[in-house]
Amino acid sequence: MATVIRVDGRLGKMAFVEAHAELHDLTKDGALVEVTRVIETLFACIAGGQPVNFNNFGTFQIADIATRDMEDRERGNLTRVRAHKQLTFAAAPRLHNILNNYKEEPRTARKLAKGELDVMIEAEQYVGE
């Protein structure tokens, strides 16, 4: 089973850095550098329109949202929402199972027991506009 970290309230960047440092026996400064680099790389790939997929975690990608009319319930009129791009995240089945307390399949459990981390970034060309 995956390691579970619990914090009070919202897990912001610095709380995440502290958890990362504690989990991997790093200094907070070292953990901050690692986390910052990962966030910057994610940002660069996603801003370039490339989906980013982490096996057993999920996929970050850009979705095109079409122009639509939205009802303003307070004023009782329609407001036009312009077409825009939106960041989406789709959880991998393994993450979904962990979040919902489903039993993991044996192959995944063996990999976790051996301490293997199977992370892959897929940089697929985003087909836009």
C-alpha positions as CSV (number, residue, x, y, z in Angstrom):
1,M,0.0,0.0,0.0
2,A,1.2,3.5,-0.7
3,T,2.5,5.7,2.1
4,V,-0.2,8.0,3.3
5,I,0.6,11.5,4.6
6,R,-2.0,13.5,6.5
7,V,-1.9,17.2,7.2
8,D,-4.3,19.5,8.9
9,G,-6.1,21.8,6.4
10,R,-4.9,22.4,2.9
11,L,-1.7,20.9,1.6
12,G,0.1,23.9,0.1
13,K,3.4,23.9,-1.6
14,M,5.5,24.3,1.5
15,A,3.6,21.6,3.4
16,F,4.1,19.3,0.4
17,V,7.9,20.2,0.4
18,E,8.1,19.3,4.1
19,A,6.3,16.0,3.5
20,H,8.6,15.2,0.6
21,A,11.7,16.0,2.7
22,E,10.5,13.8,5.6
23,L,9.4,10.9,3.3
24,H,12.8,10.8,1.5
25,D,15.2,12.0,4.2
26,L,16.0,15.3,2.5
27,T,16.7,18.7,3.8
28,K,13.8,21.1,3.3
29,D,16.0,23.2,0.9
30,G,16.9,20.1,-1.1
31,A,13.2,19.1,-1.2
32,L,12.2,22.6,-2.3
33,V,14.6,22.5,-5.2
34,E,13.3,19.1,-6.3
35,V,9.6,20.1,-6.0
36,T,10.2,23.4,-7.8
37,R,12.0,21.7,-10.7
38,V,9.1,19.2,-11.1
39,I,6.5,22.0,-11.1
40,E,8.5,24.1,-13.6
41,T,8.9,21.1,-15.9
42,L,5.2,20.2,-15.7
43,F,4.3,23.9,-16.4
44,A,6.6,24.0,-19.4
45,C,5.3,20.8,-20.9
46,I,1.6,21.6,-20.3
47,A,2.0,25.2,-21.5
48,G,3.5,23.8,-24.7
49,G,0.3,21.8,-25.2
50,Q,1.8,18.4,-24.4
51,P,-0.1,16.0,-22.2
52,V,1.9,14.7,-19.3
53,N,1.2,11.1,-18.1
54,F,2.6,9.6,-15.0
55,N,2.0,5.8,-14.9
56,N,-0.1,4.8,-11.9
57,F,-0.9,8.4,-11.1
58,G,-2.7,10.1,-14.0
59,T,-2.6,12.5,-17.0
60,F,-2.5,16.3,-17.1
61,Q,-3.6,17.8,-20.4
62,I,-5.2,20.8,-22.0
63,A,-8.9,20.7,-23.0
64,D,-10.5,23.1,-25.4
65,I,-13.7,24.4,-23.9
66,A,-16.2,25.7,-26.4
67,T,-18.1,29.1,-26.2
68,R,-21.3,28.6,-24.3
69,D,-24.1,30.5,-22.6
70,M,-24.4,30.4,-18.9
71,E,-27.4,31.4,-16.8
72,D,-26.6,34.1,-14.2
73,R,-29.1,33.0,-11.5
74,E,-28.7,36.2,-9.4
75,R,-29.5,38.6,-12.3
76,G,-31.7,36.2,-14.3
77,N,-29.9,36.7,-17.6
78,L,-27.6,34.8,-19.9
79,T,-23.9,35.4,-19.9
80,R,-21.7,34.3,-22.7
81,V,-18.6,32.4,-21.6
82,R,-15.8,32.6,-24.3
83,A,-14.0,29.6,-25.6
84,H,-10.9,28.9,-23.6
85,K,-8.4,26.2,-22.7
86,Q,-8.6,24.4,-19.4
87,L,-6.2,22.1,-17.6
88,T,-7.7,18.7,-16.8
89,F,-6.4,15.8,-14.8
90,A,-7.6,12.2,-15.3
91,A,-6.6,9.9,-12.4
92,A,-5.1,6.5,-13.4
93,P,-6.9,3.4,-12.3
94,R,-4.4,2.7,-9.5
95,L,-4.8,6.1,-8.0
96,H,-8.6,5.8,-8.3
97,N,-8.4,2.4,-6.5
98,I,-6.2,3.9,-3.7
99,L,-8.6,6.8,-3.2
100,N,-11.6,4.5,-3.0
101,N,-9.9,1.9,-0.8
102,Y,-10.1,-0.8,-3.5
103,K,-7.7,-3.7,-3.3
104,E,-4.7,-3.4,-5.5
105,E,-3.8,-6.0,-8.0
106,P,-1.0,-8.4,-7.0
107,R,1.5,-7.2,-9.7
108,T,1.2,-3.6,-8.4
109,A,1.6,-4.7,-4.8
110,R,4.8,-6.7,-5.7
111,K,6.2,-3.6,-7.5
112,L,5.5,-1.5,-4.4
113,A,7.0,-4.1,-2.1
114,K,10.2,-4.0,-4.2
115,G,10.3,-0.3,-4.0
116,E,10.1,0.3,-7.7
117,L,8.8,3.6,-8.9
118,D,7.4,3.3,-12.4
119,V,7.0,6.9,-13.6
120,M,7.0,7.9,-17.2
121,I,6.4,11.2,-18.9
122,E,4.8,11.0,-22.3
123,A,5.4,14.1,-24.4
124,E,2.8,13.6,-27.1
125,Q,2.4,16.4,-29.6
126,Y,-0.8,18.2,-28.7
127,V,-3.2,18.6,-31.6
128,G,-4.8,21.9,-31.1
129,E,-7.0,24.4,-32.9
